[in-house]
Amino acid sequence: MSNVAPPRGLQPDHRWALYRHYDAKGTLLYVGAAIDPVRRLKQHHGRSRWYPHIARIDVEWHSNKKDAKAAEQAAILAENPEFNITGRQLA
């Protein structure tokens, strides 16, 4: 995981993470947003069929939930992660 700690100066109850899960080939598997990305990763374990394929996790921090959720939606639409269903526009 890259940069899992929140940036300095942000209160823990305000920062939100946007995370991306990639497989060993660099394919984007999933994009999500959470206040605690480590706990969210544990929730994916056993529930998400793509979990065993995670080889890399990138995390970027946002100052609040609204910004993180907006970034999540934009990333899902622009990057088309293989296993995101919620947030996609269906043709």
N, C-alpha and C positions, 0 to 999 in steps of 0.2 A: 504494500500500500504506500502511496506517496502522500506525504504531508497530511497525516491523519489528525494531528493536533490542530485546534482552531487557531487562527491568526491572533497575535498579541493584540490586546485592546478590545477584543470582543468578549462580551459576557457569555458564559456557557449556555445560559437560557435563551440567548438571542441568535446564536450562530446556527446555520444549517449547512449540511453538506450536500453537494451534488456528486454522485459517484457513478463511475462507469466500470463495468466488468467486461474483461476481454479474455478470449481463449488464447492458447499457446501460439496460434497463427496471427494473432492481432485482430481477430474479428470481434467487433463490438457485440456482446451478448445482451447487455441490459444496462439501462440508465435509470437511476432512481434518486430520490432526495430524502434525507432523513436528518433528524437532529443528532442521532448517534449512529453513524454508519457501521460501526463495529457490531453493535447490537442488531442492527438491521441485517447485516451479513449472516449472523447466527440464525435469524428468523428465516432467511432464505434456505438455510441448510435443511435438507429433508423435505422441503416444500416445493422447491424449484428444480425442474429437471435439468436446467443448465448449470446448476451450482457446481457439480463435479468438474466442469470444464473451465472454471475460472483459473486463469494463470496470472492475471494482472488486474489490479484495481487502481484506478486514478480517482482522486478526491479533490474537489475544489470547494472552497468555503465561501459562503454568502452570509451577509450580515443579518438576514432574517428569512423566515419561511416563505414569504411572498416572493422574494427574489429567487430563492432556490427553486421553488415550484415553477416559476416562469422560465428559468434556465433549463429545468428538466423538460418541460414541454417543448421548448425550442430545440433542445438536443434530440429528443425523440423524433420530432418531425424532420430535422435536418440530417440526422445521422442514421436513422432507420435501424436501430438495434434489433437483432434477430428475435429476441424473446419478449420485447415490450408489446403489450396488446393495448393497455390503457394509455390514452394519449395520442394514439395514431388516428389519422384521418383515413377512414376506409374509402376506397374508390368505388 
